Amino acid sequence: ADAVDVMAGMAWELKWPKLIGVKLTGKLNGWTSPKDVILKLAGILTVKGGTGAIVEYFGEGTESISCTGKGTICNMGAEIGATTSLFPYDAKMAAYLKSTGREDLAELANGIAAELKADADVAANPEKYFDQIIEINLSELEPHVNGPFTPDLAWPVSKLKEAAKENNYPEKLSVALIGSCTNSSYEDIDRSTNIARQALAKGLKAKSQFTITPGSEQVRATIERDGQLATLTELGGVILANACGPCIGMWKRMDVKTGERNTIITSFNRNFAKRNDGNPETLAFVASPEIVTAMAIAGSITFNPMTDELVNENGEKVKLEPPTGDELPSRGFDPGESGFIAPAADGSTVEVKVAPTSDRLQLLEPFAPWDGNDPEDLPVLLKAKGKCTTDHISMAGPWLKYRGHLDNISNNMFIGAINAYTGDPGKVKNAFTGEYKSIPEVAREYKAAGRMWVVVGDENYGEGSSREHAALEPRHLGGRAIIVKSFARIHETNLKKQGMLPLTFANPADYDKVREDDRVSIKGLKEFAPGKQVTLVLKHSDGTVEECALNHTFNERQFEWFKAGSALNLIAAGK
């Protein structure tokens, strides 16, 4: 979302971030991988602990982590809400650039290497530079498994058996999945393949279903050439397409029925309820590819490869050794097949034609501009309780076939969100008829009657994927404001771009004042200004009225988006 602003020639602005310093000492060893650094950190900071902050890794421990390992850690910075994450430039980054055909960039970076890392005083006196400092000793770091249902519920692998027993997690592992954008580097796959080779040599095969999703065509082609895919297939693995796949719910599971409680483990980045397979009873855990592969062989979520033995096909007890693997392919990367289709040299004459009967493509219509008045007496479409990620707001999986058709994909709006008044997902009461229906149905009824509405939410609303549809759909179906305790940063910005009002309770406890049958007014938009509060007026059905102060983070330019109806409207007007 931030990149789109810059590519469209728009000014990009964000609140000056805090700095969280993560000092890494020691060296990764044994079964521990780069993924375990961010899994450990997520357990410390939680999914919102990095919001409004840049996470900077420093210390001698950074030098023991491969370039792609650093990429995995930074990739998952989104799971702690970080604005961005960074490592100091080093020889491993230079080696990666050269291996991927970017020798010129490596040469340029080497020429200014001193400027691409923190000054010596930062390491010596970090308290002078960081708002918060966390230290992780890589030599002592244990492999972690995080979950279920949230990427910050962190368990050292030695504690997972006890956790499974205490929380009644199904110990049998139904499916183990490695790959995705987060963890499918050459090193990841090579280390997993090392485990697979050990298992095959010791008379073992995968007990659970096992899938491999290469994160790119280049990785797929290279690991096919170098033999890793053949070994993983021999172990019992199934190779999936180079795509998001099960990580975003593009997965038609046949082994369990919806509602059947089961356990899976992935090397993906997110594990929210229903995200991978649409089943609310699938307990998804996140770990490194190495741990996922080992557990696939064991067929159990409680297996600890550091201490536990397995019984092979001959009834013999065997033990897996810590994996090894190459960070980069010795023969370089194979780019595979190119799928790039160059755009027209002159796009001014290109006409986009969409069949009016298409259910997968639809040309967007501009959203209506603000009418200049304060919203009054709006119904509360939904008061969401607890975690409300962009997956809860706009579910992925089979719905993604409609991503080019805003009206059709809007039928998934909030179907995963929990109604605070009933505890049930996806259904709310129509404030005017008293009927309980799906949230998209009620929103459409309000829209047809010319009534805008608001949604009330909890902490860290909109965490997870940036997913623009999670902002587009509420706007399309008549939403005016989203009022919450706190936002995930990118989703808050996306709402602004679509002409919505993302607002936060000045006092988070005021969330409890909102009742199911309230009529809501927002006062003060005519005097709207950066840093100036607006007022929420709650008219209760018993005739009483309460007021709450609301904060916002709009700057002057962003309020122009709201007045125009959306950022796109403003761009189209040449302003």
VMD Tcl script that draws the C-alpha trace (Angstrom):
set ca {
  {0.00 0.00 0.00}
  {2.84 2.40 0.80}
  {4.60 1.53 -2.47}
  {1.43 2.31 -4.43}
  {1.45 5.86 -3.08}
  {4.97 6.45 -4.32}
  {4.42 4.74 -7.69}
  {1.32 6.86 -8.25}
  {3.31 10.02 -7.60}
  {1.53 10.76 -4.34}
  {3.21 12.17 -1.27}
  {3.89 9.46 1.28}
  {3.62 10.36 4.91}
  {3.62 8.44 8.17}
  {3.97 9.23 11.82}
  {7.61 9.42 12.90}
  {8.29 5.87 14.10}
  {9.84 4.66 17.29}
  {12.99 2.54 17.11}
  {13.05 -0.94 18.61}
  {16.55 -2.38 18.74}
  {16.95 -6.15 18.73}
  {20.46 -7.09 19.77}
  {21.49 -10.50 18.48}
  {24.39 -12.23 20.19}
  {25.84 -15.69 19.70}
  {25.29 -17.83 16.62}
  {22.47 -19.96 15.23}
  {23.12 -23.66 15.63}
  {21.50 -27.08 15.65}
  {17.79 -27.11 14.87}
  {17.40 -23.36 15.33}
  {16.79 -21.26 12.21}
  {16.26 -17.57 11.35}
  {12.48 -18.11 11.58}
  {12.89 -18.78 15.30}
  {14.24 -15.27 15.85}
  {11.02 -13.64 14.70}
  {8.82 -16.29 16.35}
  {10.59 -15.57 19.64}
  {10.27 -11.81 19.08}
  {6.56 -12.11 18.27}
  {6.08 -13.83 21.60}
  {7.78 -10.90 23.33}
  {6.21 -7.98 21.46}
  {2.82 -9.53 20.48}
  {1.04 -8.75 17.21}
  {0.75 -5.06 18.04}
  {4.00 -4.45 19.92}
  {5.82 -3.18 16.85}
  {3.06 -0.85 15.66}
  {4.45 2.57 14.83}
  {8.03 1.33 15.11}
  {11.00 0.34 12.99}
  {12.67 -2.82 14.22}
  {16.45 -2.72 13.76}
  {18.56 -5.82 14.33}
  {22.15 -5.29 15.41}
  {25.00 -7.09 17.12}
  {27.49 -9.75 16.07}
  {24.71 -12.34 15.85}
  {23.41 -10.76 12.64}
  {26.50 -11.99 10.80}
  {25.58 -15.66 11.29}
  {22.23 -15.28 9.54}
  {22.00 -15.73 5.76}
  {20.62 -12.97 3.56}
  {17.43 -14.91 2.89}
  {17.19 -15.73 6.60}
  {17.28 -12.02 7.31}
  {14.55 -11.64 4.69}
  {12.36 -14.15 6.51}
  {12.74 -12.25 9.77}
  {11.96 -8.90 8.13}
  {9.05 -10.40 6.17}
  {7.39 -11.40 9.42}
  {7.91 -7.97 10.94}
  {4.39 -7.35 9.68}
  {3.13 -9.90 12.22}
  {4.27 -7.67 15.09}
  {2.88 -4.55 13.41}
  {6.27 -3.05 12.53}
  {6.48 -0.19 10.04}
  {9.56 -1.92 8.64}
  {12.51 -4.03 9.77}
  {16.17 -3.92 8.81}
  {19.52 -5.61 9.21}
  {22.96 -4.08 8.67}
  {24.54 -4.72 5.28}
  {27.11 -7.52 5.31}
  {28.99 -10.03 3.18}
  {26.04 -12.43 3.10}
  {23.90 -9.78 1.44}
  {26.63 -9.11 -1.11}
  {26.86 -12.83 -1.87}
  {23.11 -13.04 -2.43}
  {23.11 -10.05 -4.77}
  {25.90 -11.62 -6.81}
  {24.19 -15.02 -6.88}
  {21.00 -13.44 -8.24}
  {22.77 -11.57 -11.03}
  {23.01 -8.20 -9.33}
  {26.77 -7.82 -9.11}
  {26.47 -4.12 -9.92}
  {24.31 -3.53 -6.84}
  {26.70 -5.53 -4.68}
  {29.57 -3.40 -5.93}
  {27.69 -0.18 -5.21}
  {26.70 -1.40 -1.74}
  {30.24 -2.51 -0.94}
  {31.44 0.98 -1.81}
  {29.26 2.53 0.88}
  {29.13 -0.44 3.26}
  {30.02 1.72 6.26}
  {26.88 3.80 5.67}
  {24.63 0.73 5.50}
  {25.20 -0.34 9.07}
  {24.91 1.30 12.45}
  {27.82 3.30 13.84}
  {29.99 1.61 16.45}
  {28.45 3.73 19.20}
  {25.04 2.15 18.55}
  {26.35 -1.28 19.49}
  {28.29 0.13 22.44}
  {25.50 2.36 23.80}
  {22.20 1.21 22.27}
  {20.13 2.85 25.00}
  {21.04 6.24 23.50}
  {19.42 5.39 20.17}
  {16.53 3.00 20.72}
  {13.20 3.47 22.47}
  {13.19 -0.20 23.43}
  {15.95 -2.83 23.41}
  {15.44 -6.59 23.28}
  {18.36 -9.01 23.43}
  {18.27 -12.53 21.98}
  {21.17 -14.94 22.38}
  {21.15 -17.03 19.21}
  {23.39 -19.66 20.78}
  {20.71 -20.35 23.40}
  {17.64 -19.77 21.23}
  {15.40 -22.82 20.97}
  {13.22 -23.65 17.95}
  {9.75 -22.19 18.41}
  {6.26 -23.17 17.32}
  {3.67 -20.37 17.46}
  {-0.09 -20.71 17.57}
  {-2.81 -21.62 17.20}
  {-4.91 -18.79 15.72}
  {-2.32 -16.05 16.25}
  {1.38 -15.75 15.32}
  {2.40 -14.36 18.72}
  {1.44 -17.32 20.93}
  {5.01 -18.59 21.18}
  {6.02 -22.03 22.43}
  {9.61 -23.30 22.63}
  {9.47 -26.72 20.99}
  {10.42 -28.35 24.32}
  {7.27 -26.88 25.91}
  {4.81 -27.73 23.15}
  {3.93 -31.22 24.38}
  {2.91 -29.81 27.74}
  {0.99 -26.96 26.06}
  {-0.87 -29.41 23.82}
  {-1.94 -31.44 26.83}
  {-3.02 -28.43 28.89}
  {-4.95 -26.82 26.02}
  {-6.31 -30.02 24.48}
  {-4.64 -29.41 21.12}
  {-5.00 -32.46 18.84}
  {-1.52 -34.02 18.86}
  {-1.98 -35.85 15.57}
  {-0.65 -33.71 12.76}
  {-3.00 -33.78 9.78}
  {-0.94 -31.73 7.33}
  {2.50 -30.12 7.34}
  {3.16 -27.35 4.82}
  {6.45 -25.67 3.93}
  {7.19 -22.84 1.52}
  {5.34 -19.59 0.76}
  {6.86 -16.12 0.45}
  {8.13 -16.26 4.02}
  {10.11 -19.48 4.02}
  {10.96 -20.98 0.65}
  {14.49 -19.78 0.04}
  {17.10 -22.12 -1.37}
  {18.54 -22.51 2.13}
  {15.12 -23.31 3.63}
  {14.41 -26.02 1.08}
  {17.94 -27.42 1.19}
  {17.89 -27.80 4.98}
  {14.45 -29.42 4.82}
  {15.74 -31.75 2.11}
  {18.65 -32.71 4.36}
  {16.13 -33.86 6.96}
  {14.21 -35.76 4.28}
  {17.39 -37.53 3.12}
  {18.18 -38.51 6.70}
  {14.66 -39.87 7.16}
  {14.75 -41.93 3.97}
  {18.16 -43.35 4.88}
  {16.81 -44.34 8.31}
  {13.69 -46.03 6.91}
  {11.24 -43.20 7.58}
  {8.66 -41.38 5.48}
  {6.20 -38.60 6.20}
  {3.34 -39.76 8.43}
  {1.24 -36.67 7.85}
  {0.31 -35.10 4.55}
  {3.22 -32.93 3.44}
  {3.15 -30.09 0.89}
  {5.86 -27.87 -0.57}
  {5.06 -24.45 -2.07}
  {8.03 -22.85 -3.86}
  {7.92 -19.09 -3.36}
  {9.02 -18.26 -6.89}
  {9.62 -19.82 -10.27}
  {13.35 -19.25 -9.78}
  {13.40 -21.24 -6.55}
  {11.22 -23.99 -8.06}
  {13.40 -24.39 -11.13}
  {16.60 -24.39 -9.08}
  {15.48 -26.96 -6.51}
  {14.15 -29.15 -9.30}
  {17.52 -28.99 -11.07}
  {19.47 -29.65 -7.87}
  {17.32 -32.60 -6.78}
  {15.59 -31.28 -3.67}
  {12.11 -31.62 -5.15}
  {12.72 -35.26 -6.03}
  {13.84 -36.05 -2.48}
  {10.93 -34.24 -0.85}
  {8.52 -36.04 -3.18}
  {10.10 -39.39 -2.28}
  {9.52 -38.58 1.39}
  {5.81 -38.23 0.59}
  {5.61 -34.55 -0.24}
  {3.31 -32.96 -2.82}
  {4.67 -30.01 -4.81}
  {2.19 -27.15 -5.18}
  {2.20 -24.21 -7.59}
  {4.48 -21.20 -7.11}
  {1.74 -19.15 -5.53}
  {0.27 -18.06 -2.22}
  {-1.69 -21.32 -2.13}
  {-2.76 -22.61 1.30}
  {-1.16 -19.60 3.01}
  {-4.02 -17.46 1.72}
  {-6.65 -20.18 1.71}
  {-6.26 -21.38 -1.89}
  {-6.46 -24.96 -0.72}
  {-9.26 -27.46 -1.21}
  {-8.76 -29.87 1.65}
  {-10.26 -33.31 1.26}
  {-9.01 -34.97 4.45}
  {-11.26 -33.23 7.00}
  {-14.77 -31.81 7.01}
  {-15.56 -28.23 7.99}
  {-16.05 -28.18 11.75}
  {-13.75 -31.14 12.34}
  {-11.07 -30.30 14.90}
  {-7.56 -30.95 13.60}
  {-3.99 -29.67 13.72}
  {-1.74 -28.43 10.92}
  {1.69 -26.82 11.00}
  {3.14 -24.47 8.38}
  {6.22 -22.41 7.71}
  {3.96 -19.54 6.62}
  {3.66 -16.21 8.42}
  {0.01 -16.10 9.53}
  {-2.27 -18.61 11.18}
  {-5.56 -16.83 11.89}
  {-8.71 -18.90 12.29}
  {-10.07 -20.21 8.95}
  {-7.23 -18.55 7.00}
  {-5.68 -21.66 5.49}
  {-8.66 -23.89 4.78}
  {-11.84 -22.07 5.85}
  {-12.32 -24.44 8.79}
  {-12.69 -22.66 12.16}
  {-11.64 -25.88 13.92}
  {-8.27 -26.15 12.19}
  {-5.57 -25.32 14.72}
  {-2.73 -23.86 12.64}
  {0.76 -23.54 14.08}
  {3.71 -21.69 12.54}
  {7.33 -22.86 12.67}
  {10.50 -23.06 10.58}
  {10.57 -25.32 7.49}
  {12.99 -27.60 9.34}
  {10.65 -28.13 12.29}
  {7.65 -28.52 9.98}
  {9.47 -31.20 7.97}
  {10.53 -33.06 11.11}
  {6.98 -33.01 12.46}
  {5.65 -34.22 9.10}
  {7.86 -37.28 9.49}
  {6.76 -37.82 13.09}
  {3.10 -37.11 12.35}
  {2.74 -35.31 15.67}
  {2.74 -31.70 16.84}
  {4.44 -32.73 20.08}
  {7.55 -34.20 18.45}
  {10.79 -32.58 19.60}
  {13.56 -33.45 17.11}
  {16.23 -32.27 19.54}
  {15.45 -35.08 22.01}
  {12.86 -37.52 20.64}
  {13.41 -40.73 18.71}
  {11.25 -42.21 15.96}
  {10.49 -45.83 15.08}
  {11.21 -46.79 11.48}
  {9.62 -49.37 9.18}
  {11.77 -52.11 10.73}
  {10.73 -51.26 14.28}
  {14.09 -49.66 15.05}
  {14.48 -46.48 17.07}
  {16.23 -43.76 15.10}
  {16.98 -40.09 15.66}
  {17.22 -37.19 13.24}
  {20.36 -35.07 13.35}
  {20.34 -31.25 13.17}
  {19.95 -30.22 9.52}
  {22.54 -28.61 7.30}
  {22.17 -26.88 3.96}
  {23.64 -24.42 1.51}
  {22.61 -20.79 1.75}
  {22.95 -20.36 -2.03}
  {23.11 -22.80 -4.96}
  {26.68 -23.59 -5.97}
  {25.70 -23.53 -9.66}
  {23.74 -20.31 -9.35}
  {20.00 -19.86 -9.71}
  {17.97 -21.21 -12.61}
  {15.46 -18.48 -13.55}
  {12.98 -21.03 -14.90}
  {10.19 -19.94 -17.20}
  {9.43 -16.26 -17.54}
  {5.76 -15.35 -17.21}
  {6.26 -11.64 -17.80}
  {4.14 -10.02 -20.50}
  {5.31 -6.52 -21.32}
  {2.64 -3.80 -21.38}
  {1.94 -1.78 -24.50}
  {4.59 0.82 -25.26}
  {1.81 3.40 -25.58}
  {-1.05 2.70 -23.21}
  {-3.08 5.76 -24.17}
  {-4.94 3.86 -26.89}
  {-5.63 0.75 -24.84}
  {-9.30 0.22 -24.01}
  {-10.30 -2.11 -21.20}
  {-13.44 -4.04 -22.10}
  {-15.27 -6.08 -19.48}
  {-18.31 -8.17 -20.34}
  {-21.29 -6.89 -18.33}
  {-22.22 -10.52 -17.59}
  {-18.86 -11.33 -15.99}
  {-19.04 -12.40 -12.36}
  {-15.27 -12.09 -11.88}
  {-14.48 -8.69 -13.41}
  {-16.22 -5.37 -12.90}
  {-15.15 -1.84 -13.72}
  {-14.99 0.33 -10.60}
  {-17.34 3.27 -10.22}
  {-16.08 6.33 -8.31}
  {-17.26 6.58 -4.71}
  {-19.47 9.56 -3.92}
  {-17.76 12.60 -2.37}
  {-18.55 13.78 1.15}
  {-21.74 15.83 1.27}
  {-20.23 18.30 3.74}
  {-22.43 17.28 6.67}
  {-21.74 15.43 9.89}
  {-23.08 11.84 9.74}
  {-26.17 11.55 11.93}
  {-28.21 8.69 13.36}
  {-26.29 5.90 11.63}
  {-26.91 2.30 12.68}
  {-24.11 0.14 14.08}
  {-23.72 -2.59 11.48}
  {-21.29 -4.57 13.62}
  {-19.54 -4.34 16.94}
  {-16.64 -6.74 16.49}
  {-15.22 -8.53 19.50}
  {-11.58 -9.52 19.80}
  {-9.26 -10.15 16.87}
  {-10.58 -8.67 13.64}
  {-7.90 -9.12 11.00}
  {-8.22 -8.34 7.32}
  {-9.05 -12.05 6.94}
  {-12.05 -11.55 9.23}
  {-13.06 -8.47 7.23}
  {-12.49 -9.89 3.74}
  {-11.88 -13.62 3.73}
  {-9.55 -15.03 1.08}
  {-9.55 -18.62 -0.20}
  {-12.32 -19.28 -2.76}
  {-13.39 -15.63 -2.57}
  {-10.25 -14.53 -4.38}
  {-11.75 -15.49 -7.73}
  {-13.95 -12.40 -7.28}
  {-11.16 -9.99 -6.43}
  {-11.74 -8.23 -9.77}
  {-15.46 -7.85 -9.05}
  {-16.01 -5.57 -6.07}
  {-19.72 -6.22 -5.73}
  {-19.40 -10.00 -5.71}
  {-16.42 -10.19 -3.38}
  {-18.27 -7.86 -1.00}
  {-20.49 -10.82 -0.14}
  {-17.66 -11.98 2.13}
  {-17.53 -8.74 4.13}
  {-17.08 -9.40 7.86}
  {-18.28 -13.01 7.58}
  {-15.43 -14.03 9.89}
  {-15.90 -11.22 12.43}
  {-17.33 -12.03 15.86}
  {-20.50 -10.16 16.83}
  {-19.84 -8.76 20.32}
  {-23.53 -9.00 21.23}
  {-24.09 -12.65 20.27}
  {-20.62 -14.20 20.15}
  {-21.40 -15.60 16.70}
  {-19.44 -14.88 13.51}
  {-20.81 -13.22 10.42}
  {-24.38 -12.40 11.48}
  {-25.94 -9.22 12.87}
  {-29.36 -7.76 13.56}
  {-30.93 -5.33 11.12}
  {-31.57 -2.36 13.41}
  {-34.79 -1.48 11.58}
  {-36.41 -4.89 11.03}
  {-34.99 -6.84 13.96}
  {-34.03 -9.74 11.67}
  {-30.67 -11.49 12.03}
  {-28.96 -12.02 8.70}
  {-25.46 -12.24 7.28}
  {-23.50 -9.01 7.62}
  {-23.27 -8.41 3.84}
  {-27.05 -8.86 3.55}
  {-27.79 -6.32 6.28}
  {-25.26 -3.87 4.83}
  {-26.94 -4.16 1.43}
  {-30.35 -3.54 3.00}
  {-29.03 -0.38 4.66}
  {-27.43 0.76 1.40}
  {-30.64 0.14 -0.57}
  {-32.50 2.29 1.97}
  {-29.92 5.08 1.65}
  {-28.56 4.55 5.16}
  {-24.83 4.69 5.84}
  {-23.50 2.73 8.81}
  {-20.55 2.39 11.18}
  {-18.54 -0.53 12.52}
  {-17.04 -0.63 16.01}
  {-13.94 -2.72 16.67}
  {-11.41 -3.83 19.25}
  {-7.60 -3.57 19.45}
  {-5.26 -3.76 16.43}
  {-8.18 -3.81 14.03}
  {-7.11 -4.75 10.49}
  {-3.90 -6.62 11.32}
  {-2.53 -9.15 8.85}
  {-2.47 -8.86 5.06}
  {-2.74 -5.34 3.65}
  {-5.67 -6.59 1.50}
  {-7.23 -3.47 -0.01}
  {-10.58 -5.23 -0.35}
  {-10.93 -5.04 3.44}
  {-11.27 -1.28 2.96}
  {-13.01 -1.28 -0.42}
  {-15.88 -3.55 0.61}
  {-17.12 -1.53 3.61}
  {-17.01 1.62 1.47}
  {-18.83 -0.08 -1.40}
  {-21.62 -1.36 0.85}
  {-22.29 1.99 2.48}
  {-19.88 2.27 5.39}
  {-19.03 5.72 6.72}
  {-16.75 5.14 9.71}
  {-14.77 2.42 11.46}
  {-14.41 3.25 15.17}
  {-12.00 1.08 17.16}
  {-9.66 0.94 20.13}
  {-6.61 0.83 17.84}
  {-5.70 0.15 14.20}
  {-3.02 -1.75 12.34}
  {-1.25 1.04 10.46}
  {-1.60 -0.05 6.82}
  {-5.28 -0.91 7.12}
  {-5.97 2.47 8.71}
  {-4.34 4.16 5.71}
  {-6.25 1.97 3.26}
  {-9.53 3.04 4.85}
  {-8.57 6.68 4.43}
  {-7.79 6.11 0.75}
  {-11.28 4.76 0.14}
  {-13.00 7.74 1.73}
  {-13.79 6.05 5.03}
  {-13.34 7.58 8.49}
  {-10.98 5.44 10.61}
  {-11.39 6.78 14.15}
  {-10.18 5.59 17.56}
  {-11.70 5.93 21.01}
  {-9.75 8.50 23.03}
  {-10.71 6.33 25.99}
  {-10.66 2.66 24.88}
  {-13.18 1.84 27.62}
  {-15.81 3.78 25.63}
  {-15.99 0.74 23.34}
  {-18.20 -0.79 26.04}
  {-20.72 2.05 25.78}
  {-21.82 1.13 22.26}
  {-25.08 -0.83 22.24}
  {-26.60 -2.96 19.50}
  {-29.57 -0.65 18.80}
  {-27.68 2.65 19.06}
  {-27.98 5.45 16.53}
  {-24.60 7.03 16.01}
  {-23.64 10.58 15.05}
  {-20.15 11.96 14.46}
  {-19.81 15.66 15.23}
  {-17.03 18.02 14.22}
  {-16.19 17.06 10.63}
  {-16.88 20.58 9.39}
  {-14.09 21.79 11.67}
  {-11.93 18.73 10.96}
  {-8.20 19.35 11.35}
  {-5.05 17.33 12.05}
  {-4.85 16.45 15.73}
  {-8.33 17.76 16.51}
  {-10.77 15.33 18.09}
  {-14.30 14.70 16.85}
  {-17.24 13.63 18.99}
  {-19.19 10.38 18.89}
  {-22.81 10.76 19.99}
  {-24.56 7.54 21.02}
  {-28.36 7.65 21.14}
  {-29.48 4.59 23.07}
  {-32.84 2.92 22.52}
  {-33.88 3.79 26.10}
  {-33.69 7.49 25.23}
  {-30.40 8.23 26.96}
  {-27.49 9.86 25.14}
  {-23.74 9.51 25.70}
  {-20.81 11.27 24.08}
  {-17.27 10.00 23.51}
  {-14.16 11.72 22.20}
  {-12.62 10.19 19.08}
  {-9.07 10.59 17.79}
  {-7.80 10.34 14.24}
  {-4.49 10.46 12.37}
  {-5.60 12.33 9.24}
  {-3.26 14.92 7.81}
  {-4.59 17.70 5.59}
  {-3.96 15.82 2.34}
  {-5.68 12.70 3.62}
  {-8.75 14.68 4.63}
  {-8.91 15.85 1.02}
  {-9.24 12.16 0.09}
  {-12.24 11.93 2.39}
  {-13.87 15.04 0.97}
  {-13.32 13.86 -2.62}
  {-14.74 10.42 -1.86}
  {-11.44 8.58 -2.22}
  {-7.77 9.11 -3.04}
  {-8.43 7.84 -6.58}
  {-11.10 10.48 -7.09}
  {-8.58 13.15 -6.14}
  {-5.96 11.73 -8.50}
  {-8.49 11.51 -11.33}
  {-9.35 15.17 -10.78}
  {-5.67 16.03 -11.21}
  {-5.35 17.42 -7.71}
}
mol new
graphics top color blue
foreach p $ca { graphics top sphere $p radius 0.5 }
foreach p [lrange $ca 0 end-1] q [lrange $ca 1 end] { graphics top cylinder $p $q radius 0.2 }
display resetview
